[in-house]
Structures are given as C-alpha cells and as structure tokens.
Amino acid sequence: MITYSPMTIADHAEAFELWRRTEGVGISAADGREGIERYLDRNPGFSCVARVDGKLIGTLMAGHDGRRGYLFHLAVASEVRGRGIGRELVRRSLEALKAAGIERTHAMVFSNNTSAHSFWKQIGFQYLDFMHVYSISLIAPEERLSLGTVAATREIIRNQTESDGNSKQNSKKE
C-alpha cells in the first residue's frame, strides 16, 4: 500500500538518493541537508513524500513566496512509475498551496526533460513560452564550490548525506 505524508528533514537522505538516481532531476549544494531543512521550515506542509512498506518511492518539493507556488524535485522511483504516484503528490501539494491562499503555481522543469514536460501538460499545467528563468549566485565567487560542476556538487552532497547517515547510526548506538 502506498502512503503519503508531508516531507520532513528525516526524509532527506532517502529523498536525496532518489533525486540522485532520477533522470531529469538536478541537484546542487542547496539540496544538502541544511538547505532542505531551511526550505521545509520556511514552507511547512507543502512538500510531500510517498512510501511503500516504509521505503521512500516519491517526492515533490513545494513552497511559495506569498503570491505564487513553486514545485520542483518531483521524482518517482522508476519501478513504480505509471501508478499515479506523481499525480497524487502534485494533488496534495496543490491542495496545501491553495489552502494557503496561493492562486497560481509554477513547476520547475529542465528544458531537455521531455518526459516531465509531457507529465505536467497531461495534468493540466500550461507551458509558458513567454517566460524564462534567470538566476544569480548570491555567494561570492571565491566561496563557490571550487570544482563548480554538477558532478562535484553531487559528490560533496553525497559525502554530506553519508556523514548524516553515520551520525544517525552513531546516535542510535549511544
């Protein structure tokens, strides 16, 4: 049986691993435990996870800025796709955003992620060809990751995630 619940920081290690192995989901240093904890604290109850027999099989990060909602990191384990899990995660997040007074929500999708484009269109989202996203780092160049690549970022976060897991195991032993 599939169970759904709001995402908490306790889900981070499993969620990060799912994002890491899901094609079309980009991860960065901001997806480390500290960044996700900050995001969840700022946007409580909007992000969701799905589990089967306790194993995390789906995620959707969701939040808002007071005017618009934003969805990203929709990921469903490949072995359980096609069962409506993504749709249900989206439905739950949209319901929570609507209850918070948010009237419009945007889904963040990489331009080359064709399966995601199809999914969002299928469930009623409209592609906005008149809008582009621009981004700037607020971290000084000398403070940025020295290697500056997605692979390097993933390696740093993987090490942090493993460290988080070891910390949890050590605290269980104490």
N, C-alpha and C positions, 0 to 999 in steps of 0.2 A: 504494500500500500504506500502511496506517495503522501508525504506530509509536507506542509508548507508552514513557514514561520518567518517573522521578521529576522533579518540578519543581525547578528551581534558580533562583537570582536572575537568571541570564542570560535566563530566560523572561519576566521581569517585564513589559517593555514590550509584548510581544505579548499576554501574558495580560491586562494591564490594558486594552488596546484591545478585546479580545474581551469582557471584562466590561462595558466601557462601551457596547458596541453590543448586548448581550444583554438583552432584556426580562426583568424579574424578578430581575436581579442588582443588588444595591445596592452602591455603592462609597462609601467615605469616605476621609478623610485617612489612616486606618490602612492603607489599601491602597496607599499610596505605596511607593516602592522600599525605604525604610528599614524601614517596618513589616513588609512582606512578608519582607524579608531576616531580620529578627529572628524572625519566625514560623517560617520554614523552618529556621533554625539551631536553634531550640528543638524542632522536630518533623521531623528529617531523615528523608527516605524515605517519608513518608506521603502527601504531595500528589503529584498526577500531571498530566502533560500528554499530549495526543495530537497527532500531526503527520501531515500528508500532504505528501509532496515537500518536507519541511523547513518547511512553513507550519503554525503552531500553529492547531489547529481545536477543541481541547477542553482544559478544565482542571477540576480538583477540588482544592480546598484541604482538607487533613485533618490532624488532630492529636489530641492527648489531654492530659488533666490527670493521668494516672496511674491513673485509675479509669474514666473514660468517654471515648469518642472523639467527635469533632465534625467534621461535614462541612459545607462551605459553598463558595460560588462554583463550583458545578457549572455549567459553561457549555459548550455545543457550538455551533459555528457553524451558523447556520440552514441553509446549503446542504448540510450533511452529516448533518443530524438523521435519525433513523429507521434508522440503520445499526448500532446497538448500542454506539456510542462512549461515551455516558454510562454505560451499564451496565458496560462494561469498566473505565472509570475508577473507578467505585464498587467493583467487584470487587477491583481491585488495591489500593485504599486500605484496604478492609475486611480483606483478607488481611494487609497490613502491620500494621494495628492489632491483629488477632487474634494475630499472631506476637509482638507486644509485650506480650501478656497482657491486652489490653482485651477485656472481655466484652460490652459494650453500647455502641452508638454512636447519636448523635442527628444528624439532618440539619437544618440551619437553613434555613427556607423562609419567605418573606414570606407573610402570611395571604392576600393577594389574588393570589398566583401559582398559579392553578388548574392550569396545565399541569404545574408542578413537583409539586403535591400528587398529581396522577394518576400521574406518573412514580414517585415514592417509594412510593406504595401498590402499584403494579404490581410493583415489585421486592422487595416483602415488608416494607417499613417500616410501622410502625403509628403512626397519628396519635394523639398524646397530648392528649386534650381536657381533662385534669385538670391540665395544667401550662402555665404562662405564663412568658415570659422578661421579667425586669425588668432595666434597665440604668441605669448612672450613669456620668457622665464623671468621670474622675479628674484632669482638667485644670481648673484654676480658671477661672471664667467669663471673666476678663479675658484669659486665654491662648487661649481658644477662637477658632475662625475668626470673624472679625468679621461676616461675612455670614450664617453659620450655616445655609446651605441646602445641600441636596444638589447643586444646580447649581453653587454657588460652590465646594464641595468638589471636584467633578469638574473644574472649571476649574483650580483650584490643582494638582490631581494631574496633569492633562493637561500643564500647563506644566512640572511637575517631570519627567514622563516624557519630554517633548520635550527638556528640558535633559539628561536622562540619555542620550538618543539622540545629541544633539550632542556630549556628552562622549566617547561611544564612537567617533563618527566622527572627532573631533579626535585621539583617542589612536591611531587606526589610521593617521592621516596622519603622526604623529610617528615 
